[in-house]
Amino acid sequence: MEERRLRLMKKETIARTNAAGAQPRCASLFSQILSLIDRHEFAAAVARTGAEQRSKGFSCWAQFVAMIFCQLAQAKSLREITQGLACCEGRLRHLGLEESPARSPLSYANRVRPAALYEEVFQLVLARCHATSPGHKFRFKNKLLSLDSTVLELCASMFDWARFRRTKGEVKLHLLLDHDGYLPVFAHITEGAMADVSVAQQLILPPGSIVAMDRGYNDYRLFEAWSEQKIGFVTRLKSNAEYFVTEPRAKADEGLIRADELIEFQCLTAGRTIWQTYRRIEVWIEDKQESLVLLTNLRELSAATIAAIYKERWQIELFFKALKQNLRIKTFVGTSANAVHIQIWTALIAILLLKYLQFKSRCAWALSHLVALLRWNLFSYRDLWTWLEHPLATPPHFPPDPQLAFDLDSIPATI
């Protein structure tokens, strides 16, 4: 009887220990998201960029964790970043941190350490996303891309390096969006006065790809170069462009295609020699009761498909909207150019991580809904993939102890 009583007391002691605060079987959601980035590849990127030269204890990984926390938790200042991590002091070890970073080292790192490190991390996360991203919705197999830029307004008195007007500062984010999963595959940050077409002229695109863009990228030399490189494009034709029709093509059956013809530009008015023949398509927009005139070098696709490609260009506008509404990219925690660049790159990394979670989940997550629920559960100890499938399920208070599974009564007592 004494032996049985001791066994029951042992079971009760184990149960009380678990109820008092047993350690969970998995790390926090934030830690599991950060584990999607290979620490060895991150360390190699740090070594390549020399980001930790002359550092005195504050690592690049700690800076990266703090800036990703800024994006996912919607922190508005360095104080909110440091205090938000400090209040979770007991849960930082899973993040690779010994303690919460202080404001001064974080501010200094954002000002001094090269933003090229985060550009390399962006490429690492992009490669992981490409492995699981779905294809675009069209039947053709060509890579479909959209090219555009967005302006981020700054205060000229605080960000004097980005002065655009007397009281207004601007930086411009140039982006190339891959329609396979709507992933950003190229990003370039410039001052607001930089022309969009200047960035487009520096792009190196794979042959056979198709680029959709607006009228801001109209450049005849660029069109000539892309045509020679077998790169297709779809854009709007300027209203003052002078051309002559070389070959009218048959109209499509949809009824919204008003014209489909091959054209050549007037060399004298264009100011340069243009050898290529292009395709002009006029599309009637029923909602606005107006015509949309498109210019392309694609001849194999139908006019309706060309119009659908240009309509798909709106996805990059939706991407900019989601980036500004759900991540911390309109207000900045640092005033130097390097700090602004780092925050923009970490926002792009964060949205790639969110896209990856969307691809792996079987639920049709809206990005805004995922960001909101994740912000409230960053330090919840739940399995990430189970949480993605059942985010509103009540988690267990503590995991079952494996010792309770043993039937101690079946063990014979020894003398």
NUTIKE-602316 format. One record per residue (C-alpha): x, y, z. Coordinates in Angstrom, 1 decimal, decimal comma, always signed. Each point is the difference from the previous one (the first is absolute). Example, Ala and Ser with C-alpha at 12.3 -4.5 7.8 and 13.67 -1.06 7.14 Angstrom:
{{+12,3 -4,5 +7,8}} {{+1,4 +3,4 -0,7}} 
REM end
This chain:
{{+0,0 +0,0 +0,0}} {{+2,8 +2,3 +0,8}} {{+1,6 -0,6 -3,5}} {{-3,3 +0,7 -1,7}} {{-0,5 +3,3 +2,0}} {{+3,5 +1,1 -1,0}} {{-0,8 -0,6 -3,7}} {{-3,2 +2,0 +0,2}} {{+1,9 +2,8 +1,7}} {{+2,5 +0,0 -2,8}} {{-2,7 +0,2 -2,7}} {{-1,6 +3,0 +1,8}} {{+3,3 +1,7 +0,3}} {{+0,7 -0,3 -3,7}} {{-3,5 +1,3 -0,9}} {{+0,4 +3,0 +2,3}} {{+3,4 +0,8 -1,5}} {{-1,5 -0,1 -3,5}} {{-3,0 +2,2 +1,0}} {{+2,3 +2,5 +1,7}} {{+1,9 +0,7 -3,2}} {{+1,3 -2,8 -2,2}} {{+2,2 +0,9 -2,9}} {{-1,8 -0,4 -3,3}} {{+1,1 -2,4 -2,7}} {{+0,5 +2,6 -2,7}} {{+1,4 +3,5 -0,2}} {{-2,0 +3,2 -0,6}} {{-1,6 +0,8 -3,3}} {{+2,6 +2,9 -0,5}} {{+2,9 -2,4 +0,6}} {{-1,5 -2,6 -2,5}} {{-0,4 +2,7 -2,6}} {{+3,6 +1,1 +0,5}} {{+1,2 -3,6 -0,4}} {{-1,1 +0,2 -3,6}} {{+3,2 +1,9 -0,6}} {{+3,1 -2,2 +0,1}} {{+2,4 +1,4 +2,7}} {{+3,0 -1,4 -1,9}} {{-1,0 +1,8 -3,2}} {{-0,7 +3,1 +2,1}} {{+3,5 -0,2 +1,5}} {{+1,5 -0,4 -3,4}} {{-1,8 +3,1 -1,2}} {{+1,4 +1,9 +3,0}} {{+3,5 -1,1 -0,9}} {{-0,4 +1,0 -3,6}} {{-1,2 +3,4 +0,7}} {{+2,3 +0,6 +3,0}} {{-3,0 +1,2 +2,1}} {{+1,5 -1,0 +3,4}} {{+3,4 +1,6 -0,5}} {{+1,1 +1,9 +3,2}} {{-3,2 -1,1 +1,7}} {{+0,0 -0,1 +3,8}} {{-2,5 -2,7 +1,0}} {{-3,2 +1,1 -1,8}} {{-0,3 -2,6 -2,8}} {{-1,6 +0,4 -3,4}} {{-2,5 -2,8 +0,9}} {{-1,2 +2,0 +3,0}} {{-0,5 +3,1 -2,2}} {{-1,8 -2,1 -2,6}} {{-2,3 -1,5 +2,7}} {{-0,8 +3,5 +1,3}} {{-0,8 +1,4 -3,4}} {{-2,2 -3,0 -1,0}} {{-1,8 +0,4 +3,4}} {{-0,5 +3,7 -1,0}} {{-1,8 -1,1 -3,2}} {{-2,1 -2,9 +1,4}} {{-0,9 +1,7 +3,3}} {{-0,6 +3,4 -1,7}} {{+2,4 +1,8 +2,4}} {{+0,2 +3,7 -0,6}} {{+3,3 +0,9 +1,6}} {{+3,2 -1,4 +1,3}} {{-1,5 +0,2 +3,5}} {{-2,9 -2,2 -0,9}} {{+2,4 -2,5 -1,7}} {{+2,3 -0,3 +3,0}} {{-2,8 +0,1 +2,7}} {{-2,1 -2,4 -2,0}} {{+2,8 -2,6 +0,0}} {{+0,9 +0,8 +3,6}} {{-3,4 -0,9 +1,3}} {{+0,5 -3,5 -1,5}} {{+3,4 -0,4 +1,6}} {{-0,5 -3,6 +0,9}} {{-0,9 -0,9 -3,6}} {{+2,9 +1,5 -1,9}} {{+2,3 -3,0 +0,2}} {{-1,9 -1,8 -2,7}} {{+0,6 +3,1 -2,2}} {{+3,7 -0,3 +0,4}} {{+0,2 +3,0 +2,4}} {{+1,4 +0,0 +3,5}} {{-1,8 +3,3 +0,9}} {{-2,0 +2,7 -1,6}} {{+2,1 +2,5 -2,0}} {{+0,4 +3,5 +1,3}} {{-1,1 +3,1 -2,0}} {{+3,5 +1,4 -0,5}} {{+1,7 -3,1 -1,6}} {{-3,0 -0,6 -2,2}} {{-0,1 +3,6 -1,2}} {{+3,8 +0,0 -0,7}} {{-0,3 -3,3 -1,9}} {{-2,8 +1,3 -2,2}} {{+2,1 +3,1 -0,7}} {{+3,3 -1,7 -0,7}} {{-0,4 -3,6 -1,1}} {{-0,4 -0,6 -3,7}} {{-3,5 -0,5 -1,4}} {{+1,5 -2,4 -2,5}} {{-0,2 -2,7 +2,6}} {{-3,8 +0,2 +0,1}} {{+0,0 +0,0 -3,8}} {{+1,8 -3,3 +0,0}} {{-2,4 -1,4 +2,7}} {{-2,9 +1,1 -2,2}} {{+1,5 -2,1 -2,8}} {{+0,3 -3,0 +2,3}} {{-3,7 +0,2 +1,1}} {{-1,1 +0,6 -3,6}} {{+1,7 -3,3 -1,1}} {{-1,9 -1,8 +2,7}} {{-3,3 +1,6 -1,1}} {{+0,6 -0,9 -3,7}} {{+0,2 -3,7 +0,9}} {{-3,7 +0,0 +1,2}} {{-1,6 +2,9 -2,0}} {{-2,8 -0,7 -2,5}} {{+0,1 +1,0 -3,6}} {{-1,8 +2,8 -1,7}} {{-3,6 -0,4 -1,3}} {{+0,8 +0,2 -3,7}} {{+0,5 -2,9 -2,4}} {{+3,3 +1,1 -1,4}} {{+3,1 -1,2 +1,7}} {{+2,0 +3,3 -0,2}} {{+1,0 +1,7 +3,2}} {{-2,4 +2,9 +0,7}} {{+1,4 +3,0 +1,8}} {{-1,4 +3,5 +1,0}} {{+2,3 +3,0 +0,3}} {{-1,0 +3,1 +2,0}} {{+1,1 +2,3 +2,9}} {{-1,6 +1,5 +3,0}} {{+0,9 +3,2 +1,9}} {{+0,6 +0,1 +3,8}} {{-0,4 +3,5 +1,3}} {{+2,4 +1,4 +2,6}} {{+0,4 +3,2 +2,0}} {{+2,6 +2,1 -1,7}} {{+1,2 +1,5 +3,3}} {{+0,8 -3,4 +1,6}} {{+1,0 -1,9 -3,2}} {{+2,1 +2,8 -1,6}} {{+1,8 -2,5 -2,2}} {{-3,3 -0,8 -1,8}} {{-1,1 +3,6 -0,6}} {{-2,4 +0,1 -3,0}} {{-1,7 +3,3 +0,4}} {{+0,5 +2,8 +2,6}} {{-2,0 -1,7 +2,7}} {{-0,3 -3,5 -1,4}} {{+2,3 -2,9 -0,3}} {{-0,5 -3,2 -1,9}} {{+1,5 -3,4 -0,7}} {{-1,1 -2,2 -2,7}} {{-0,3 -3,8 +0,1}} {{+0,4 -1,5 -3,5}} {{-1,4 -3,6 -0,1}} {{-0,3 -2,9 -2,4}} {{-2,8 -2,3 +0,9}} {{-0,1 -3,6 -1,1}} {{-3,5 -1,2 -0,7}} {{+0,9 -3,5 +1,1}} {{-1,3 +0,5 +3,5}} {{+0,2 +3,8 -0,3}} {{+3,5 +0,1 +1,5}} {{+2,4 +3,0 -0,2}} {{+3,1 -1,2 -1,9}} {{+1,8 +3,3 -0,3}} {{+0,0 +3,1 +2,1}} {{+2,0 +3,2 -0,3}} {{-0,2 +3,0 +2,4}} {{+0,8 +3,5 -1,4}} {{-0,7 +3,6 +0,7}} {{-3,4 +1,3 -1,1}} {{+1,4 +1,9 -3,0}} {{+1,3 -3,1 -1,7}} {{-1,9 -0,8 -3,2}} {{-1,7 -3,4 -0,3}} {{+1,4 -0,7 -3,4}} {{+3,6 +0,5 +1,2}} {{-0,4 -3,1 +2,3}} {{-1,7 -2,0 -2,8}} {{+3,0 +0,6 -2,3}} {{+2,2 -1,8 +2,6}} {{-2,1 -3,1 +0,3}} {{+1,3 -3,4 -1,2}} {{-3,0 -2,1 -0,9}} {{-0,1 -3,6 -1,2}} {{-0,8 -0,5 -3,7}} {{-3,6 -1,0 -0,6}} {{-1,4 +1,9 +3,0}} {{-2,9 +2,5 -0,3}} {{+0,0 +3,3 +1,8}} {{-3,2 +2,1 +0,7}} {{+0,6 +3,6 +0,9}} {{-1,7 +3,4 -0,3}} {{+0,8 +3,0 -2,2}} {{+2,7 +1,3 +2,3}} {{+2,4 -2,6 -1,6}} {{-0,5 +1,1 -3,6}} {{+3,4 +0,0 -1,6}} {{+0,6 -1,0 -3,6}} {{+3,6 -1,0 +0,6}} {{-1,1 -2,3 +2,8}} {{-2,7 -1,5 -2,2}} {{+2,6 -0,6 -2,7}} {{+2,4 -1,7 +2,4}} {{-2,7 -2,2 +1,5}} {{-1,2 -1,0 -3,4}} {{+3,5 -1,1 -1,0}} {{+0,4 -1,9 +3,2}} {{-3,4 -1,9 -0,6}} {{-1,6 +1,7 +3,0}} {{-3,6 +0,9 -0,4}} {{-1,8 +3,0 +1,5}} {{-3,5 +1,4 +0,3}} {{-0,5 +3,7 +0,7}} {{-2,2 +3,0 -0,9}} {{+0,7 +2,0 -3,1}} {{+0,6 +3,7 +0,6}} {{-2,8 +2,2 -1,5}} {{+2,5 +2,2 -1,9}} {{+1,9 -2,9 -1,6}} {{+0,3 +0,3 -3,8}} {{-0,1 -3,2 -1,9}} {{-1,4 -1,5 -3,2}} {{-1,8 -3,3 -0,5}} {{+1,8 -2,7 -2,0}} {{-2,4 -2,9 +0,3}} {{-3,6 +0,0 +1,4}} {{-0,8 -3,3 +1,8}} {{-3,3 -1,7 +0,3}} {{-2,2 +1,1 +2,9}} {{-0,7 -2,4 +2,8}} {{-3,5 -1,4 +0,7}} {{-0,4 +1,3 +3,5}} {{-1,3 +3,4 -1,2}} {{+2,2 +2,0 +2,4}} {{+3,0 +0,1 -2,3}} {{-0,5 +3,0 -2,2}} {{+3,3 -0,2 -1,9}} {{+2,9 -2,4 -0,4}} {{+2,8 +1,1 -2,4}} {{+3,7 +0,0 -0,6}} {{+1,7 +3,4 +0,1}} {{+3,3 +1,8 -0,5}} {{+1,0 +3,2 +1,6}} {{+1,1 +3,1 -1,9}} {{+3,7 +0,2 +0,4}} {{+0,2 +3,8 -0,3}} {{-2,5 +0,7 +2,7}} {{+1,3 -2,8 +2,3}} {{+3,5 +1,5 -0,2}} {{+1,8 -3,2 -0,7}} {{+0,0 -2,9 -2,4}} {{-2,6 -2,7 +0,8}} {{+0,2 -3,2 -2,0}} {{-2,5 -2,2 +1,8}} {{-3,7 -0,4 -0,9}} {{-2,3 +0,1 +2,9}} {{-3,6 -0,9 +0,7}} {{-2,7 +2,5 +0,9}} {{-3,2 -1,2 +1,7}} {{-3,0 +2,1 +0,8}} {{-2,2 -1,3 +2,8}} {{-3,4 +1,4 +0,9}} {{-0,6 +0,3 +3,8}} {{-3,7 -0,3 +0,6}} {{+0,0 +1,4 +3,5}} {{+1,8 +3,2 -0,8}} {{-1,4 +0,3 -3,5}} {{+3,4 +0,7 -1,5}} {{+2,7 -1,7 -2,0}} {{+3,3 -1,4 +1,2}} {{+2,8 -0,1 -2,5}} {{+2,7 -2,6 +0,6}} {{+3,4 -0,4 -1,5}} {{+1,8 -3,4 -0,1}} {{+2,6 -2,0 -1,9}} {{-1,9 -3,3 +0,5}} {{-1,5 -1,3 -3,2}} {{-0,9 -3,6 +0,8}} {{-2,5 +0,7 +2,8}} {{-3,5 +1,2 -0,7}} {{-1,1 +3,5 +0,6}} {{-2,3 -1,0 +2,8}} {{+2,9 -1,7 +1,8}} {{+2,1 +3,1 -0,5}} {{-2,7 +2,1 +1,7}} {{-0,3 -2,6 +2,8}} {{+3,8 +0,3 +0,6}} {{-0,2 +3,7 +0,4}} {{-3,0 -0,3 +2,3}} {{+2,1 -2,4 +2,1}} {{+2,5 +2,8 +0,5}} {{-2,3 +1,3 +2,7}} {{+1,3 -2,7 +2,3}} {{+3,2 +2,0 +0,6}} {{-2,2 +2,9 +1,2}} {{-1,8 -2,4 +2,4}} {{+3,4 -1,2 +1,2}} {{+1,1 +3,6 +0,8}} {{-3,3 +0,5 +1,8}} {{+0,4 -3,1 +2,1}} {{+3,7 +0,9 +0,8}} {{-0,9 +3,4 +1,2}} {{-3,1 -1,0 +2,0}} {{+1,3 -3,1 +1,7}} {{+3,7 +0,7 +0,6}} {{+2,0 +2,8 +1,5}} {{+1,1 +1,8 -3,1}} {{-1,7 +3,4 +0,1}} {{+1,6 +1,2 +3,3}} {{+3,6 -0,8 +0,9}} {{+1,9 -0,6 +3,2}} {{+3,2 +1,6 -1,3}} {{+0,7 +3,2 -2,0}} {{+3,2 -1,0 -1,9}} {{-0,1 -1,3 -3,5}} {{+1,5 -3,3 +1,1}} {{-2,6 -0,5 +2,7}} {{-2,9 +0,7 -2,5}} {{+1,5 -2,5 -2,4}} {{+0,3 -2,6 +2,6}} {{-3,6 +0,5 +1,2}} {{-1,3 -0,3 -3,6}} {{+2,0 -3,2 -0,7}} {{-1,2 -1,6 +3,3}} {{-3,6 +0,9 -1,1}} {{+0,6 -1,9 -3,3}} {{+1,5 -2,9 +1,9}} {{-3,0 -0,1 +2,4}} {{-2,5 +0,0 -2,8}} {{+1,9 -2,9 -1,7}} {{-0,2 -1,9 +3,3}} {{-3,8 +0,7 +0,1}} {{-0,4 -1,1 -3,6}} {{+1,8 -3,2 +0,8}} {{-2,4 -0,7 +2,9}} {{-2,9 +0,6 -2,4}} {{+1,5 -2,5 -2,5}} {{+0,5 -2,7 +2,6}} {{-3,4 +0,4 +1,6}} {{-3,1 -1,8 -1,2}} {{-2,2 +2,9 +1,2}} {{-0,7 +2,9 -2,3}} {{+1,7 +2,7 +2,2}} {{-0,5 +3,6 -0,9}} {{+3,3 +1,8 +0,6}} {{-1,5 +2,6 +2,3}} {{-1,8 -2,7 +2,1}} {{+3,3 -2,0 +0,3}} {{+2,0 +3,1 +1,0}} {{-2,6 +1,0 +2,6}} {{-0,3 -3,4 +1,7}} {{+3,7 -0,6 -0,2}} {{+0,7 +3,3 +1,7}} {{-2,2 -1,1 +3,0}} {{+1,7 -3,4 +0,2}} {{+3,6 +0,6 -0,7}} {{+1,2 -1,4 +3,3}} {{-2,7 -2,7 +0,4}} {{+1,4 -3,5 +0,4}} {{-1,8 -1,8 -2,8}} {{+1,1 -2,1 -2,9}} {{+0,1 +2,4 -2,9}} {{-1,5 -2,3 -2,6}} {{-2,8 -1,2 +2,3}} {{-0,7 +3,6 +0,9}} {{-0,3 +0,9 -3,7}} {{-2,7 -2,6 -0,5}} {{-1,8 +0,7 +3,3}} {{+0,9 +3,5 +1,2}} {{-3,1 +0,4 +2,2}} {{+0,4 -3,3 +1,8}} {{+0,6 +0,1 +3,7}} {{+3,6 -1,2 +0,8}} {{+0,6 -2,5 +2,8}} {{+1,1 +1,6 +3,3}} {{+2,9 -2,4 +0,2}} {{+1,2 -3,1 -2,0}} {{-0,6 -3,4 +1,5}} {{+2,9 -1,4 +1,8}} {{+1,3 -3,2 -1,5}} {{+0,6 -1,5 +3,5}} {{-3,7 -0,1 +0,6}} {{-0,5 -2,4 -2,8}} {{+1,8 -2,7 +1,9}} {{-2,1 -2,4 +2,1}} {{+2,0 +0,0 +3,2}} {{-2,4 -2,3 +1,8}} {{+0,9 -2,8 -2,4}} {{+3,6 +0,1 +1,2}} {{+0,5 -2,6 +2,7}} {{+1,2 +1,4 +3,3}} {{+3,5 -1,0 +1,0}} {{+1,1 -0,7 +3,5}} 
REM end
